[in-house]
Amino acid sequence: MIQTAVSTKACGRGSADMEQFFLVGWSALLTAFVAVVGFIAREKNEKLKDLEDKVNNARVEVARENATKTEIAQLVEHFDTRFNRLEIKIDGLISKG
């Protein structure tokens, strides 16, 4: 009977130690998980910022290399006037000949 009492005390204290060990382990596991998720989120955020910078640089390059609507309108107007003058000259040559 004495052994049972000693065994119960040891089991009771062991249970509290196991519960504390479980809580410490669980806290460590959650901390590690949060740290990994935070690291991955930071890495993805940095990649996202890099991609945004690349897209913005590409937009600047496209805008720099391509003509605007007003420039195209000016060119079309210039070509129209040149072709109209050529058409008038050709019509004059045909009517003379």
mmCIF file as gemmi writes it, N, C-alpha and C atoms, coordinates in Angstrom:
data_model
loop_
_atom_site.group_PDB
_atom_site.id
_atom_site.type_symbol
_atom_site.label_atom_id
_atom_site.label_alt_id
_atom_site.label_comp_id
_atom_site.label_asym_id
_atom_site.label_entity_id
_atom_site.label_seq_id
_atom_site.pdbx_PDB_ins_code
_atom_site.Cartn_x
_atom_site.Cartn_y
_atom_site.Cartn_z
_atom_site.occupancy
_atom_site.B_iso_or_equiv
_atom_site.pdbx_formal_charge
_atom_site.auth_seq_id
_atom_site.auth_asym_id
_atom_site.pdbx_PDB_model_num
ATOM 1 N N . MET Axp A 1 ? 0.804 -1.181 0 1 0 ? 1 A 1
ATOM 2 C CA . MET Axp A 1 ? 0 0 0 1 0 ? 1 A 1
ATOM 3 C C . MET Axp A 1 ? 0.849 1.246 0 1 0 ? 1 A 1
ATOM 4 N N . ILE Axp A 2 ? 1.947 1.243 0.615 1 0 ? 2 A 1
ATOM 5 C CA . ILE Axp A 2 ? 2.853 2.381 0.623 1 0 ? 2 A 1
ATOM 6 C C . ILE Axp A 2 ? 3.382 2.63 -0.79 1 0 ? 2 A 1
ATOM 7 N N . GLN Axp A 3 ? 3.634 1.558 -1.472 1 0 ? 3 A 1
ATOM 8 C CA . GLN Axp A 3 ? 4.121 1.697 -2.839 1 0 ? 3 A 1
ATOM 9 C C . GLN Axp A 3 ? 3.071 2.381 -3.724 1 0 ? 3 A 1
ATOM 10 N N . THR Axp A 4 ? 1.832 2.095 -3.495 1 0 ? 4 A 1
ATOM 11 C CA . THR Axp A 4 ? 0.76 2.702 -4.269 1 0 ? 4 A 1
ATOM 12 C C . THR Axp A 4 ? 0.703 4.201 -3.999 1 0 ? 4 A 1
ATOM 13 N N . ALA Axp A 5 ? 0.836 4.602 -2.754 1 0 ? 5 A 1
ATOM 14 C CA . ALA Axp A 5 ? 0.813 6.016 -2.407 1 0 ? 5 A 1
ATOM 15 C C . ALA Axp A 5 ? 2 6.732 -3.029 1 0 ? 5 A 1
ATOM 16 N N . VAL Axp A 6 ? 3.165 6.147 -2.971 1 0 ? 6 A 1
ATOM 17 C CA . VAL Axp A 6 ? 4.354 6.74 -3.571 1 0 ? 6 A 1
ATOM 18 C C . VAL Axp A 6 ? 4.178 6.808 -5.081 1 0 ? 6 A 1
ATOM 19 N N . SER Axp A 7 ? 3.638 5.761 -5.62 1 0 ? 7 A 1
ATOM 20 C CA . SER Axp A 7 ? 3.407 5.701 -7.054 1 0 ? 7 A 1
ATOM 21 C C . SER Axp A 7 ? 2.406 6.771 -7.483 1 0 ? 7 A 1
ATOM 22 N N . THR Axp A 8 ? 1.377 7.023 -6.703 1 0 ? 8 A 1
ATOM 23 C CA . THR Axp A 8 ? 0.384 8.034 -7.034 1 0 ? 8 A 1
ATOM 24 C C . THR Axp A 8 ? 0.99 9.423 -6.974 1 0 ? 8 A 1
ATOM 25 N N . LYS Axp A 9 ? 1.811 9.668 -5.949 1 0 ? 9 A 1
ATOM 26 C CA . LYS Axp A 9 ? 2.462 10.972 -5.865 1 0 ? 9 A 1
ATOM 27 C C . LYS Axp A 9 ? 3.394 11.192 -7.047 1 0 ? 9 A 1
ATOM 28 N N . ALA Axp A 10 ? 4.119 10.179 -7.406 1 0 ? 10 A 1
ATOM 29 C CA . ALA Axp A 10 ? 5.04 10.298 -8.529 1 0 ? 10 A 1
ATOM 30 C C . ALA Axp A 10 ? 4.258 10.509 -9.816 1 0 ? 10 A 1
ATOM 31 N N . CYS Axp A 11 ? 3.161 9.817 -9.948 1 0 ? 11 A 1
ATOM 32 C CA . CYS Axp A 11 ? 2.338 9.942 -11.148 1 0 ? 11 A 1
ATOM 33 C C . CYS Axp A 11 ? 1.698 11.32 -11.204 1 0 ? 11 A 1
ATOM 34 N N . GLY Axp A 12 ? 1.256 11.826 -10.046 1 0 ? 12 A 1
ATOM 35 C CA . GLY Axp A 12 ? 0.641 13.155 -10.001 1 0 ? 12 A 1
ATOM 36 C C . GLY Axp A 12 ? 1.63 14.235 -10.368 1 0 ? 12 A 1
ATOM 37 N N . ARG Axp A 13 ? 2.825 14.157 -9.798 1 0 ? 13 A 1
ATOM 38 C CA . ARG Axp A 13 ? 3.852 15.147 -10.116 1 0 ? 13 A 1
ATOM 39 C C . ARG Axp A 13 ? 4.31 14.973 -11.555 1 0 ? 13 A 1
ATOM 40 N N . GLY Axp A 14 ? 4.402 13.76 -11.992 1 0 ? 14 A 1
ATOM 41 C CA . GLY Axp A 14 ? 4.793 13.473 -13.366 1 0 ? 14 A 1
ATOM 42 C C . GLY Axp A 14 ? 3.765 14.011 -14.345 1 0 ? 14 A 1
ATOM 43 N N . SER Axp A 15 ? 2.515 13.934 -13.983 1 0 ? 15 A 1
ATOM 44 C CA . SER Axp A 15 ? 1.456 14.455 -14.838 1 0 ? 15 A 1
ATOM 45 C C . SER Axp A 15 ? 1.569 15.968 -14.974 1 0 ? 15 A 1
ATOM 46 N N . ALA Axp A 16 ? 1.869 16.654 -13.87 1 0 ? 16 A 1
ATOM 47 C CA . ALA Axp A 16 ? 2.041 18.112 -13.932 1 0 ? 16 A 1
ATOM 48 C C . ALA Axp A 16 ? 3.273 18.463 -14.758 1 0 ? 16 A 1
ATOM 49 N N . ASP Axp A 17 ? 4.33 17.672 -14.584 1 0 ? 17 A 1
ATOM 50 C CA . ASP Axp A 17 ? 5.535 17.902 -15.38 1 0 ? 17 A 1
ATOM 51 C C . ASP Axp A 17 ? 5.26 17.644 -16.851 1 0 ? 17 A 1
ATOM 52 N N . MET Axp A 18 ? 4.496 16.611 -17.138 1 0 ? 18 A 1
ATOM 53 C CA . MET Axp A 18 ? 4.162 16.3 -18.532 1 0 ? 18 A 1
ATOM 54 C C . MET Axp A 18 ? 3.301 17.405 -19.131 1 0 ? 18 A 1
ATOM 55 N N . GLU Axp A 19 ? 2.372 17.919 -18.326 1 0 ? 19 A 1
ATOM 56 C CA . GLU Axp A 19 ? 1.513 19.001 -18.82 1 0 ? 19 A 1
ATOM 57 C C . GLU Axp A 19 ? 2.34 20.248 -19.109 1 0 ? 19 A 1
ATOM 58 N N . GLN Axp A 20 ? 3.272 20.563 -18.222 1 0 ? 20 A 1
ATOM 59 C CA . GLN Axp A 20 ? 4.152 21.717 -18.428 1 0 ? 20 A 1
ATOM 60 C C . GLN Axp A 20 ? 5.047 21.477 -19.643 1 0 ? 20 A 1
ATOM 61 N N . PHE Axp A 21 ? 5.567 20.259 -19.761 1 0 ? 21 A 1
ATOM 62 C CA . PHE Axp A 21 ? 6.393 19.922 -20.916 1 0 ? 21 A 1
ATOM 63 C C . PHE Axp A 21 ? 5.594 20.052 -22.205 1 0 ? 21 A 1
ATOM 64 N N . PHE Axp A 22 ? 4.339 19.586 -22.176 1 0 ? 22 A 1
ATOM 65 C CA . PHE Axp A 22 ? 3.471 19.702 -23.341 1 0 ? 22 A 1
ATOM 66 C C . PHE Axp A 22 ? 3.22 21.168 -23.698 1 0 ? 22 A 1
ATOM 67 N N . LEU Axp A 23 ? 2.952 22.011 -22.704 1 0 ? 23 A 1
ATOM 68 C CA . LEU Axp A 23 ? 2.699 23.431 -22.96 1 0 ? 23 A 1
ATOM 69 C C . LEU Axp A 23 ? 3.937 24.125 -23.511 1 0 ? 23 A 1
ATOM 70 N N . VAL Axp A 24 ? 5.096 23.796 -22.946 1 0 ? 24 A 1
ATOM 71 C CA . VAL Axp A 24 ? 6.337 24.392 -23.451 1 0 ? 24 A 1
ATOM 72 C C . VAL Axp A 24 ? 6.597 23.917 -24.877 1 0 ? 24 A 1
ATOM 73 N N . GLY Axp A 25 ? 6.377 22.648 -25.121 1 0 ? 25 A 1
ATOM 74 C CA . GLY Axp A 25 ? 6.559 22.103 -26.479 1 0 ? 25 A 1
ATOM 75 C C . GLY Axp A 25 ? 5.597 22.73 -27.469 1 0 ? 25 A 1
ATOM 76 N N . TRP Axp A 26 ? 4.334 22.852 -27.042 1 0 ? 26 A 1
ATOM 77 C CA . TRP Axp A 26 ? 3.314 23.463 -27.901 1 0 ? 26 A 1
ATOM 78 C C . TRP Axp A 26 ? 3.668 24.932 -28.191 1 0 ? 26 A 1
ATOM 79 N N . SER Axp A 27 ? 4.114 25.647 -27.188 1 0 ? 27 A 1
ATOM 80 C CA . SER Axp A 27 ? 4.52 27.044 -27.384 1 0 ? 27 A 1
ATOM 81 C C . SER Axp A 27 ? 5.704 27.135 -28.335 1 0 ? 27 A 1
ATOM 82 N N . ALA Axp A 28 ? 6.659 26.237 -28.175 1 0 ? 28 A 1
ATOM 83 C CA . ALA Axp A 28 ? 7.817 26.232 -29.065 1 0 ? 28 A 1
ATOM 84 C C . ALA Axp A 28 ? 7.398 25.913 -30.489 1 0 ? 28 A 1
ATOM 85 N N . LEU Axp A 29 ? 6.499 24.962 -30.652 1 0 ? 29 A 1
ATOM 86 C CA . LEU Axp A 29 ? 6.006 24.592 -31.971 1 0 ? 29 A 1
ATOM 87 C C . LEU Axp A 29 ? 5.271 25.754 -32.629 1 0 ? 29 A 1
ATOM 88 N N . LEU Axp A 30 ? 4.395 26.417 -31.877 1 0 ? 30 A 1
ATOM 89 C CA . LEU Axp A 30 ? 3.672 27.569 -32.421 1 0 ? 30 A 1
ATOM 90 C C . LEU Axp A 30 ? 4.616 28.716 -32.77 1 0 ? 30 A 1
ATOM 91 N N . THR Axp A 31 ? 5.619 28.938 -31.92 1 0 ? 31 A 1
ATOM 92 C CA . THR Axp A 31 ? 6.592 29.99 -32.186 1 0 ? 31 A 1
ATOM 93 C C . THR Axp A 31 ? 7.367 29.688 -33.461 1 0 ? 31 A 1
ATOM 94 N N . ALA Axp A 32 ? 7.785 28.442 -33.623 1 0 ? 32 A 1
ATOM 95 C CA . ALA Axp A 32 ? 8.504 28.058 -34.834 1 0 ? 32 A 1
ATOM 96 C C . ALA Axp A 32 ? 7.622 28.217 -36.065 1 0 ? 32 A 1
ATOM 97 N N . PHE Axp A 33 ? 6.347 27.827 -35.949 1 0 ? 33 A 1
ATOM 98 C CA . PHE Axp A 33 ? 5.424 27.947 -37.079 1 0 ? 33 A 1
ATOM 99 C C . PHE Axp A 33 ? 5.223 29.413 -37.466 1 0 ? 33 A 1
ATOM 100 N N . VAL Axp A 34 ? 5.007 30.257 -36.483 1 0 ? 34 A 1
ATOM 101 C CA . VAL Axp A 34 ? 4.816 31.692 -36.749 1 0 ? 34 A 1
ATOM 102 C C . VAL Axp A 34 ? 6.087 32.286 -37.36 1 0 ? 34 A 1
ATOM 103 N N . ALA Axp A 35 ? 7.247 31.859 -36.881 1 0 ? 35 A 1
ATOM 104 C CA . ALA Axp A 35 ? 8.507 32.358 -37.433 1 0 ? 35 A 1
ATOM 105 C C . ALA Axp A 35 ? 8.66 31.947 -38.896 1 0 ? 35 A 1
ATOM 106 N N . VAL Axp A 36 ? 8.326 30.707 -39.216 1 0 ? 36 A 1
ATOM 107 C CA . VAL Axp A 36 ? 8.423 30.238 -40.605 1 0 ? 36 A 1
ATOM 108 C C . VAL Axp A 36 ? 7.437 30.987 -41.493 1 0 ? 36 A 1
ATOM 109 N N . VAL Axp A 37 ? 6.216 31.143 -41.02 1 0 ? 37 A 1
ATOM 110 C CA . VAL Axp A 37 ? 5.212 31.879 -41.808 1 0 ? 37 A 1
ATOM 111 C C . VAL Axp A 37 ? 5.65 33.327 -41.999 1 0 ? 37 A 1
ATOM 112 N N . GLY Axp A 38 ? 6.193 33.947 -40.965 1 0 ? 38 A 1
ATOM 113 C CA . GLY Axp A 38 ? 6.68 35.323 -41.083 1 0 ? 38 A 1
ATOM 114 C C . GLY Axp A 38 ? 7.834 35.433 -42.061 1 0 ? 38 A 1
ATOM 115 N N . PHE Axp A 39 ? 8.736 34.474 -42.021 1 0 ? 39 A 1
ATOM 116 C CA . PHE Axp A 39 ? 9.865 34.484 -42.954 1 0 ? 39 A 1
ATOM 117 C C . PHE Axp A 39 ? 9.388 34.345 -44.387 1 0 ? 39 A 1
ATOM 118 N N . ILE Axp A 40 ? 8.465 33.415 -44.623 1 0 ? 40 A 1
ATOM 119 C CA . ILE Axp A 40 ? 7.938 33.213 -45.973 1 0 ? 40 A 1
ATOM 120 C C . ILE Axp A 40 ? 7.18 34.454 -46.435 1 0 ? 40 A 1
ATOM 121 N N . ALA Axp A 41 ? 6.393 35.056 -45.56 1 0 ? 41 A 1
ATOM 122 C CA . ALA Axp A 41 ? 5.637 36.261 -45.926 1 0 ? 41 A 1
ATOM 123 C C . ALA Axp A 41 ? 6.584 37.405 -46.274 1 0 ? 41 A 1
ATOM 124 N N . ARG Axp A 42 ? 7.658 37.573 -45.504 1 0 ? 42 A 1
ATOM 125 C CA . ARG Axp A 42 ? 8.62 38.629 -45.795 1 0 ? 42 A 1
ATOM 126 C C . ARG Axp A 42 ? 9.303 38.389 -47.143 1 0 ? 42 A 1
ATOM 127 N N . GLU Axp A 43 ? 9.661 37.132 -47.399 1 0 ? 43 A 1
ATOM 128 C CA . GLU Axp A 43 ? 10.311 36.786 -48.664 1 0 ? 43 A 1
ATOM 129 C C . GLU Axp A 43 ? 9.375 37.06 -49.845 1 0 ? 43 A 1
ATOM 130 N N . LYS Axp A 44 ? 8.124 36.662 -49.707 1 0 ? 44 A 1
ATOM 131 C CA . LYS Axp A 44 ? 7.147 36.892 -50.783 1 0 ? 44 A 1
ATOM 132 C C . LYS Axp A 44 ? 6.896 38.389 -50.976 1 0 ? 44 A 1
ATOM 133 N N . ASN Axp A 45 ? 6.873 39.141 -49.895 1 0 ? 45 A 1
ATOM 134 C CA . ASN Axp A 45 ? 6.681 40.584 -49.992 1 0 ? 45 A 1
ATOM 135 C C . ASN Axp A 45 ? 7.844 41.235 -50.735 1 0 ? 45 A 1
ATOM 136 N N . GLU Axp A 46 ? 9.074 40.784 -50.472 1 0 ? 46 A 1
ATOM 137 C CA . GLU Axp A 46 ? 10.23 41.324 -51.171 1 0 ? 46 A 1
ATOM 138 C C . GLU Axp A 46 ? 10.173 40.992 -52.663 1 0 ? 46 A 1
ATOM 139 N N . LYS Axp A 47 ? 9.772 39.758 -52.987 1 0 ? 47 A 1
ATOM 140 C CA . LYS Axp A 47 ? 9.636 39.383 -54.393 1 0 ? 47 A 1
ATOM 141 C C . LYS Axp A 47 ? 8.552 40.206 -55.071 1 0 ? 47 A 1
ATOM 142 N N . LEU Axp A 48 ? 7.46 40.46 -54.362 1 0 ? 48 A 1
ATOM 143 C CA . LEU Axp A 48 ? 6.378 41.268 -54.912 1 0 ? 48 A 1
ATOM 144 C C . LEU Axp A 48 ? 6.852 42.693 -55.192 1 0 ? 48 A 1
ATOM 145 N N . LYS Axp A 49 ? 7.639 43.264 -54.282 1 0 ? 49 A 1
ATOM 146 C CA . LYS Axp A 49 ? 8.174 44.604 -54.499 1 0 ? 49 A 1
ATOM 147 C C . LYS Axp A 49 ? 9.115 44.621 -55.698 1 0 ? 49 A 1
ATOM 148 N N . ASP Axp A 50 ? 9.936 43.583 -55.849 1 0 ? 50 A 1
ATOM 149 C CA . ASP Axp A 50 ? 10.826 43.494 -57.002 1 0 ? 50 A 1
ATOM 150 C C . ASP Axp A 50 ? 10.033 43.425 -58.299 1 0 ? 50 A 1
ATOM 151 N N . LEU Axp A 51 ? 8.971 42.628 -58.306 1 0 ? 51 A 1
ATOM 152 C CA . LEU Axp A 51 ? 8.14 42.524 -59.502 1 0 ? 51 A 1
ATOM 153 C C . LEU Axp A 51 ? 7.447 43.843 -59.813 1 0 ? 51 A 1
ATOM 154 N N . GLU Axp A 52 ? 6.98 44.546 -58.784 1 0 ? 52 A 1
ATOM 155 C CA . GLU Axp A 52 ? 6.358 45.851 -59.012 1 0 ? 52 A 1
ATOM 156 C C . GLU Axp A 52 ? 7.354 46.83 -59.616 1 0 ? 52 A 1
ATOM 157 N N . ASP Axp A 53 ? 8.595 46.798 -59.124 1 0 ? 53 A 1
ATOM 158 C CA . ASP Axp A 53 ? 9.627 47.67 -59.688 1 0 ? 53 A 1
ATOM 159 C C . ASP Axp A 53 ? 9.893 47.325 -61.146 1 0 ? 53 A 1
ATOM 160 N N . LYS Axp A 54 ? 9.959 46.03 -61.459 1 0 ? 54 A 1
ATOM 161 C CA . LYS Axp A 54 ? 10.199 45.617 -62.843 1 0 ? 54 A 1
ATOM 162 C C . LYS Axp A 54 ? 9.052 46.042 -63.752 1 0 ? 54 A 1
ATOM 163 N N . VAL Axp A 55 ? 7.818 45.897 -63.268 1 0 ? 55 A 1
ATOM 164 C CA . VAL Axp A 55 ? 6.66 46.3 -64.073 1 0 ? 55 A 1
ATOM 165 C C . VAL Axp A 55 ? 6.68 47.804 -64.308 1 0 ? 55 A 1
ATOM 166 N N . ASN Axp A 56 ? 6.993 48.574 -63.265 1 0 ? 56 A 1
ATOM 167 C CA . ASN Axp A 56 ? 7.05 50.022 -63.424 1 0 ? 56 A 1
ATOM 168 C C . ASN Axp A 56 ? 8.149 50.425 -64.393 1 0 ? 56 A 1
ATOM 169 N N . ASN Axp A 57 ? 9.303 49.771 -64.319 1 0 ? 57 A 1
ATOM 170 C CA . ASN Axp A 57 ? 10.384 50.065 -65.259 1 0 ? 57 A 1
ATOM 171 C C . ASN Axp A 57 ? 9.989 49.701 -66.682 1 0 ? 57 A 1
ATOM 172 N N . ALA Axp A 58 ? 9.284 48.598 -66.844 1 0 ? 58 A 1
ATOM 173 C CA . ALA Axp A 58 ? 8.819 48.199 -68.172 1 0 ? 58 A 1
ATOM 174 C C . ALA Axp A 58 ? 7.825 49.221 -68.718 1 0 ? 58 A 1
ATOM 175 N N . ARG Axp A 59 ? 6.946 49.735 -67.866 1 0 ? 59 A 1
ATOM 176 C CA . ARG Axp A 59 ? 5.989 50.757 -68.3 1 0 ? 59 A 1
ATOM 177 C C . ARG Axp A 59 ? 6.713 52.012 -68.776 1 0 ? 59 A 1
ATOM 178 N N . VAL Axp A 60 ? 7.752 52.388 -68.047 1 0 ? 60 A 1
ATOM 179 C CA . VAL Axp A 60 ? 8.522 53.577 -68.431 1 0 ? 60 A 1
ATOM 180 C C . VAL Axp A 60 ? 9.201 53.342 -69.772 1 0 ? 60 A 1
ATOM 181 N N . GLU Axp A 61 ? 9.779 52.153 -69.962 1 0 ? 61 A 1
ATOM 182 C CA . GLU Axp A 61 ? 10.446 51.845 -71.229 1 0 ? 61 A 1
ATOM 183 C C . GLU Axp A 61 ? 9.457 51.838 -72.383 1 0 ? 61 A 1
ATOM 184 N N . VAL Axp A 62 ? 8.281 51.244 -72.173 1 0 ? 62 A 1
ATOM 185 C CA . VAL Axp A 62 ? 7.269 51.202 -73.228 1 0 ? 62 A 1
ATOM 186 C C . VAL Axp A 62 ? 6.813 52.615 -73.568 1 0 ? 62 A 1
ATOM 187 N N . ALA Axp A 63 ? 6.593 53.419 -72.557 1 0 ? 63 A 1
ATOM 188 C CA . ALA Axp A 63 ? 6.155 54.793 -72.801 1 0 ? 63 A 1
ATOM 189 C C . ALA Axp A 63 ? 7.249 55.595 -73.512 1 0 ? 63 A 1
ATOM 190 N N . ARG Axp A 64 ? 8.486 55.32 -73.191 1 0 ? 64 A 1
ATOM 191 C CA . ARG Axp A 64 ? 9.593 56.045 -73.802 1 0 ? 64 A 1
ATOM 192 C C . ARG Axp A 64 ? 9.783 55.634 -75.262 1 0 ? 64 A 1
ATOM 193 N N . GLU Axp A 65 ? 9.572 54.355 -75.559 1 0 ? 65 A 1
ATOM 194 C CA . GLU Axp A 65 ? 9.844 53.833 -76.899 1 0 ? 65 A 1
ATOM 195 C C . GLU Axp A 65 ? 8.664 53.979 -77.856 1 0 ? 65 A 1
ATOM 196 N N . ASN Axp A 66 ? 7.459 54.091 -77.376 1 0 ? 66 A 1
ATOM 197 C CA . ASN Axp A 66 ? 6.286 54.153 -78.245 1 0 ? 66 A 1
ATOM 198 C C . ASN Axp A 66 ? 5.795 55.587 -78.395 1 0 ? 66 A 1
ATOM 199 N N . ALA Axp A 67 ? 5.153 55.826 -79.527 1 0 ? 67 A 1
ATOM 200 C CA . ALA Axp A 67 ? 4.633 57.157 -79.812 1 0 ? 67 A 1
ATOM 201 C C . ALA Axp A 67 ? 3.305 57.38 -79.093 1 0 ? 67 A 1
ATOM 202 N N . THR Axp A 68 ? 3.04 58.636 -78.798 1 0 ? 68 A 1
ATOM 203 C CA . THR Axp A 68 ? 1.767 58.968 -78.161 1 0 ? 68 A 1
ATOM 204 C C . THR Axp A 68 ? 0.71 59.195 -79.242 1 0 ? 68 A 1
ATOM 205 N N . LYS Axp A 69 ? -0.538 59.32 -78.824 1 0 ? 69 A 1
ATOM 206 C CA . LYS Axp A 69 ? -1.629 59.533 -79.776 1 0 ? 69 A 1
ATOM 207 C C . LYS Axp A 69 ? -1.466 60.863 -80.509 1 0 ? 69 A 1
ATOM 208 N N . THR Axp A 70 ? -1.017 61.882 -79.805 1 0 ? 70 A 1
ATOM 209 C CA . THR Axp A 70 ? -0.851 63.183 -80.461 1 0 ? 70 A 1
ATOM 210 C C . THR Axp A 70 ? 0.27 63.13 -81.494 1 0 ? 70 A 1
ATOM 211 N N . GLU Axp A 71 ? 1.337 62.412 -81.19 1 0 ? 71 A 1
ATOM 212 C CA . GLU Axp A 71 ? 2.42 62.283 -82.171 1 0 ? 71 A 1
ATOM 213 C C . GLU Axp A 71 ? 1.942 61.534 -83.413 1 0 ? 71 A 1
ATOM 214 N N . ILE Axp A 72 ? 1.159 60.495 -83.212 1 0 ? 72 A 1
ATOM 215 C CA . ILE Axp A 72 ? 0.624 59.745 -84.356 1 0 ? 72 A 1
ATOM 216 C C . ILE Axp A 72 ? -0.335 60.609 -85.154 1 0 ? 72 A 1
ATOM 217 N N . ALA Axp A 73 ? -1.164 61.384 -84.489 1 0 ? 73 A 1
ATOM 218 C CA . ALA Axp A 73 ? -2.094 62.269 -85.184 1 0 ? 73 A 1
ATOM 219 C C . ALA Axp A 73 ? -1.337 63.303 -86.011 1 0 ? 73 A 1
ATOM 220 N N . GLN Axp A 74 ? -0.247 63.842 -85.468 1 0 ? 74 A 1
ATOM 221 C CA . GLN Axp A 74 ? 0.565 64.801 -86.215 1 0 ? 74 A 1
ATOM 222 C C . GLN Axp A 74 ? 1.191 64.151 -87.448 1 0 ? 74 A 1
ATOM 223 N N . LEU Axp A 75 ? 1.687 62.914 -87.289 1 0 ? 75 A 1
ATOM 224 C CA . LEU Axp A 75 ? 2.277 62.221 -88.435 1 0 ? 75 A 1
ATOM 225 C C . LEU Axp A 75 ? 1.241 61.925 -89.507 1 0 ? 75 A 1
ATOM 226 N N . VAL Axp A 76 ? 0.056 61.488 -89.096 1 0 ? 76 A 1
ATOM 227 C CA . VAL Axp A 76 ? -1.009 61.2 -90.052 1 0 ? 76 A 1
ATOM 228 C C . VAL Axp A 76 ? -1.381 62.474 -90.807 1 0 ? 76 A 1
ATOM 229 N N . GLU Axp A 77 ? -1.507 63.568 -90.073 1 0 ? 77 A 1
ATOM 230 C CA . GLU Axp A 77 ? -1.836 64.854 -90.712 1 0 ? 77 A 1
ATOM 231 C C . GLU Axp A 77 ? -0.745 65.26 -91.707 1 0 ? 77 A 1
ATOM 232 N N . HIS Axp A 78 ? 0.497 65.08 -91.329 1 0 ? 78 A 1
ATOM 233 C CA . HIS Axp A 78 ? 1.628 65.417 -92.209 1 0 ? 78 A 1
ATOM 234 C C . HIS Axp A 78 ? 1.6 64.556 -93.472 1 0 ? 78 A 1
ATOM 235 N N . PHE Axp A 79 ? 1.38 63.241 -93.311 1 0 ? 79 A 1
ATOM 236 C CA . PHE Axp A 79 ? 1.321 62.358 -94.477 1 0 ? 79 A 1
ATOM 237 C C . PHE Axp A 79 ? 0.134 62.702 -95.366 1 0 ? 79 A 1
ATOM 238 N N . ASP Axp A 80 ? -1 63.032 -94.764 1 0 ? 80 A 1
ATOM 239 C CA . ASP Axp A 80 ? -2.172 63.409 -95.558 1 0 ? 80 A 1
ATOM 240 C C . ASP Axp A 80 ? -1.895 64.637 -96.412 1 0 ? 80 A 1
ATOM 241 N N . THR Axp A 81 ? -1.289 65.644 -95.824 1 0 ? 81 A 1
ATOM 242 C CA . THR Axp A 81 ? -1.003 66.85 -96.609 1 0 ? 81 A 1
ATOM 243 C C . THR Axp A 81 ? 0.006 66.558 -97.717 1 0 ? 81 A 1
ATOM 244 N N . ARG Axp A 82 ? 1.003 65.738 -97.429 1 0 ? 82 A 1
ATOM 245 C CA . ARG Axp A 82 ? 2.002 65.399 -98.464 1 0 ? 82 A 1
ATOM 246 C C . ARG Axp A 82 ? 1.352 64.607 -99.601 1 0 ? 82 A 1
ATOM 247 N N . PHE Axp A 83 ? 0.515 63.631 -99.258 1 0 ? 83 A 1
ATOM 248 C CA . PHE Axp A 83 ? -0.146 62.843 -100.305 1 0 ? 83 A 1
ATOM 249 C C . PHE Axp A 83 ? -1.147 63.688 -101.079 1 0 ? 83 A 1
ATOM 250 N N . ASN Axp A 84 ? -1.82 64.612 -100.431 1 0 ? 84 A 1
ATOM 251 C CA . ASN Axp A 84 ? -2.747 65.499 -101.139 1 0 ? 84 A 1
ATOM 252 C C . ASN Axp A 84 ? -1.983 66.357 -102.151 1 0 ? 84 A 1
ATOM 253 N N . ARG Axp A 85 ? -0.823 66.866 -101.761 1 0 ? 85 A 1
ATOM 254 C CA . ARG Axp A 85 ? -0.003 67.667 -102.695 1 0 ? 85 A 1
ATOM 255 C C . ARG Axp A 85 ? 0.469 66.811 -103.868 1 0 ? 85 A 1
ATOM 256 N N . LEU Axp A 86 ? 0.899 65.553 -103.565 1 0 ? 86 A 1
ATOM 257 C CA . LEU Axp A 86 ? 1.31 64.655 -104.647 1 0 ? 86 A 1
ATOM 258 C C . LEU Axp A 86 ? 0.14 64.344 -105.583 1 0 ? 86 A 1
ATOM 259 N N . GLU Axp A 87 ? -1.028 64.135 -105.013 1 0 ? 87 A 1
ATOM 260 C CA . GLU Axp A 87 ? -2.206 63.843 -105.816 1 0 ? 87 A 1
ATOM 261 C C . GLU Axp A 87 ? -2.544 65.016 -106.737 1 0 ? 87 A 1
ATOM 262 N N . ILE Axp A 88 ? -2.429 66.223 -106.223 1 0 ? 88 A 1
ATOM 263 C CA . ILE Axp A 88 ? -2.696 67.406 -107.037 1 0 ? 88 A 1
ATOM 264 C C . ILE Axp A 88 ? -1.683 67.505 -108.18 1 0 ? 88 A 1
ATOM 265 N N . LYS Axp A 89 ? -0.41 67.237 -107.902 1 0 ? 89 A 1
ATOM 266 C CA . LYS Axp A 89 ? 0.615 67.279 -108.941 1 0 ? 89 A 1
ATOM 267 C C . LYS Axp A 89 ? 0.38 66.203 -109.997 1 0 ? 89 A 1
ATOM 268 N N . ILE Axp A 90 ? 0.039 64.987 -109.557 1 0 ? 90 A 1
ATOM 269 C CA . ILE Axp A 90 ? -0.215 63.897 -110.513 1 0 ? 90 A 1
ATOM 270 C C . ILE Axp A 90 ? -1.431 64.225 -111.357 1 0 ? 90 A 1
ATOM 271 N N . ASP Axp A 91 ? -2.483 64.759 -110.757 1 0 ? 91 A 1
ATOM 272 C CA . ASP Axp A 91 ? -3.683 65.137 -111.512 1 0 ? 91 A 1
ATOM 273 C C . ASP Axp A 91 ? -3.34 66.225 -112.53 1 0 ? 91 A 1
ATOM 274 N N . GLY Axp A 92 ? -2.471 67.167 -112.148 1 0 ? 92 A 1
ATOM 275 C CA . GLY Axp A 92 ? -2.06 68.21 -113.081 1 0 ? 92 A 1
ATOM 276 C C . GLY Axp A 92 ? -1.273 67.652 -114.247 1 0 ? 92 A 1
ATOM 277 N N . LEU Axp A 93 ? -0.386 66.704 -113.982 1 0 ? 93 A 1
ATOM 278 C CA . LEU Axp A 93 ? 0.397 66.092 -115.052 1 0 ? 93 A 1
ATOM 279 C C . LEU Axp A 93 ? -0.494 65.271 -116.003 1 0 ? 93 A 1
ATOM 280 N N . ILE Axp A 94 ? -1.473 64.585 -115.431 1 0 ? 94 A 1
ATOM 281 C CA . ILE Axp A 94 ? -2.369 63.762 -116.253 1 0 ? 94 A 1
ATOM 282 C C . ILE Axp A 94 ? -3.242 64.671 -117.125 1 0 ? 94 A 1
ATOM 283 N N . SER Axp A 95 ? -3.723 65.777 -116.574 1 0 ? 95 A 1
ATOM 284 C CA . SER Axp A 95 ? -4.595 66.657 -117.354 1 0 ? 95 A 1
ATOM 285 C C . SER Axp A 95 ? -3.815 67.366 -118.462 1 0 ? 95 A 1
ATOM 286 N N . LYS Axp A 96 ? -2.517 67.639 -118.28 1 0 ? 96 A 1
ATOM 287 C CA . LYS Axp A 96 ? -1.694 68.254 -119.307 1 0 ? 96 A 1
ATOM 288 C C . LYS Axp A 96 ? -1.372 67.262 -120.412 1 0 ? 96 A 1
ATOM 289 N N . GLY Axp A 97 ? -1.161 66.032 -120.019 1 0 ? 97 A 1
ATOM 290 C CA . GLY Axp A 97 ? -0.681 65.025 -120.968 1 0 ? 97 A 1
ATOM 291 C C . GLY Axp A 97 ? -1.692 64.385 -121.753 1 0 ? 97 A 1
